[in-house]
Amino acid sequence: MNLDGLTLSVLCKELNTQLQSGQIQKLYQIDKHTLLFKVRANNNDVNFIITVGSNPALYVSKPIQDLPKEPSSLCMFLRKHIENSRITKVEQINGDRIICVHIDKLELDGSITTTYMYVELMGKYSNCIFVQQDIILEALIHVSPLMNRERSISPKLIYELPPNSSRVALLDFNNTEILNLLQSFGEEGTVSQTIRKIFNGFGKSLIDYVLQLSKLTGQEDFDTLTIGELQGLANALHTLRTQLEVAHQLYIYDVNGKKQQTPIPLLTGTLVKTYETISEAIDESIQTQGSIHTADRELKKVITQAIKKEEIRHEKIKKELDDADKMDTYKLYGDLLMINGHLQVQYQTSLNLPNLLSESQEMITIPLKPQLTIIENGQTYYKLYTKLKNRMISGRYQLDQSTIKLEYLNSILYSLSLATTRESLEEIRHECMEAGIIKKSKKPLSYKLGKSNYIHLTIPEGELYIGRNNQQNEYLTHRFAKPNDMWFHTQNIQGSHLILRTDHELDDMIISQVAKYAAYFSKARNTSKVPVDYTYIKNIKKPPKSPLGFVIFSTHQTMTVEPEKPPTYEE
């Protein structure tokens, strides 16, 4: 979400209210472009995020469950200088897209060390730079002279603000001063161009708003404005300044088919949505676009890549099996060449023979290797036949294993969509480590993974137990469930194992209702007519060395239902 400088001034005021005097208790580096500060401010725990990646922003976010277990070297360095410090001020520099966060730390000798955290939201040049006594301490992105000849960013260099013209901040001036600025610094060019040359932070929506208030189009030559028009423009700018001082929301408007965000109500366009805070809007945008690569997002990326890799392998095996259809043809060629072994075929590239092994005895053209005799050519075809025969046996086994692996990887991907707590994510990560999908972490968990993280619901039909991931599915189906419990799972669709334990006599109505719940806890949640398999637990077995959650059953029934959310389930 690209915010102009004037909207950032409202965000800066918002962050000051939420963070000022707050203590930075913990610092995390979520990905190479993103930092998370756990701040205790106003008796509240605040998650303050700075990201300078594809969607640069700084904002207060909702709690993030899955944080990196092992800190990066940059994170360790910053913790030494930043943790247990207090945020004393959040200010905007010169009305531009640069926010400076003042951080004070009380040293052991009683002195106070101030660190200035400059967050530059400049598109692809965005950065977060830590400065002490005008010297760069560290930065999220290092910029060498080869990358930018005008401005280098690296530890121990003097920090300088990005190159900027003599533009000023609108909020720093009253009505009379704004009029004097327009009269003194107005240059040749249109009214819109002149406003942007004098003042920082004007985006399209706000400059159009000012022009509407002043009853100008913006295309007029600035030096042709009358005194009245100039005064009207100054009044419009001052009105905007006054509104920005009290603004605290973000409005999304549809103006001529284009979305525009603004901290004040506009005079034209259709209001699409209103956010109570700008942080709320930024957080939603970041989540929607997936701009921050949290640990669970990285895990999802790894699993998605593993699925693509296995799909390619799966198709390759199928293609090899299709080639194996030539096996019978090679055997026929070999038999016919051996039957006609008395013929002289050296230096011939092919041979036309009647198919003596067929009732119609049609003519067949058999390709030959000119340098070989007819017997040697026959033996070559027999070798090809044997090779394809062995490949078919091996290929079918590999295809079955590849199918099982694809189903398993897709089941993990589905489990991630259900994981909403740190414990659930750790269970999935632990499963991936055990399966060799990701490397095992050297750092042990700070808590023990429980076995009761599955969903337990009391419904009119009885007690319902639902697995959130493969480990929970495995536990529920093979350890927890009793032989006469009923087991439900969507047919050939990734989903949860559902265990129904009831004292009622099972009839089609009860089974149909629980089958709807099973369809809801699957990838087919948003579709209709989902086939659901069901059987008693005593009919289910787990093949040796099969992956977690994989089962086979000797007998089952299938019912097609529409997904339905259990009445007692809250997401």
Number of C-alpha atoms within 10 A of each C-alpha: 15 15 22 21 24 27 26 24 27 22 27 22 18 20 21 18 14 18 26 20 19 24 25 25 16 16 23 22 25 23 18 15 20 22 20 22 20 19 27 21 18 14 8 11 16 21 20 22 22 19 27 26 21 16 20 26 25 25 22 22 18 14 11 13 16 18 16 14 15 13 15 15 10 14 17 15 13 18 18 10 17 25 18 20 25 23 24 16 20 23 18 22 17 20 24 23 22 23 25 20 23 19 27 22 20 13 10 7 6 8 10 13 16 20 23 24 21 23 24 23 26 16 15 11 13 22 24 24 22 24 22 16 12 14 16 21 22 21 20 21 17 14 16 13 11 8 10 10 9 10 15 17 21 20 16 13 14 15 21 12 10 12 8 9 10 10 16 19 20 21 20 11 14 15 16 12 14 22 19 13 16 19 16 9 12 18 17 12 15 17 24 21 16 19 22 15 18 19 23 23 22 22 18 12 19 23 18 19 19 25 19 17 17 19 13 17 13 19 12 13 15 22 15 13 14 10 10 9 15 19 20 19 25 24 20 20 26 22 14 20 20 13 14 17 12 12 20 18 21 24 20 21 22 15 15 10 9 8 14 20 26 22 27 20 19 21 10 14 16 14 16 13 12 17 15 11 19 25 23 17 21 23 18 14 14 19 10 9 11 13 18 22 17 19 18 20 15 13 20 18 14 13 19 16 12 17 19 12 12 17 16 12 15 19 13 14 20 16 12 14 20 11 13 20 13 14 18 13 13 20 19 19 24 24 19 19 24 17 14 13 16 11 12 11 19 14 12 15 13 14 14 10 16 13 17 14 11 8 7 9 11 11 12 13 12 17 13 22 16 14 13 16 20 26 19 17 23 25 18 18 22 19 15 17 22 15 13 22 18 11 18 20 11 13 20 14 12 17 18 12 14 18 14 15 19 19 18 20 20 20 22 26 21 22 23 20 12 17 18 14 12 13 17 24 21 16 21 23 22 19 18 18 14 12 13 10 15 15 12 14 12 8 8 9 11 7 7 8 13 11 12 11 16 18 13 16 17 14 15 12 18 14 14 20 23 24 26 27 29 24 21 27 24 19 17 23 26 18 9 14 19 16 14 14 17 23 27 29 24 27 16 10 18 22 29 29 24 29 28 24 18 16 8 10 7 11 8 8 10 15 17 16 16 28 29 25 26 33 33 23 26 22 19 19 18 12 11 13 13 24 21 24 18 24 19 19 20 17 15 18 14 16 10 6 7 13 18 19 22 17 14 10 14 9 11 13 9 16 17 17 20 21 23 18 15 18 11 10 11 7 4
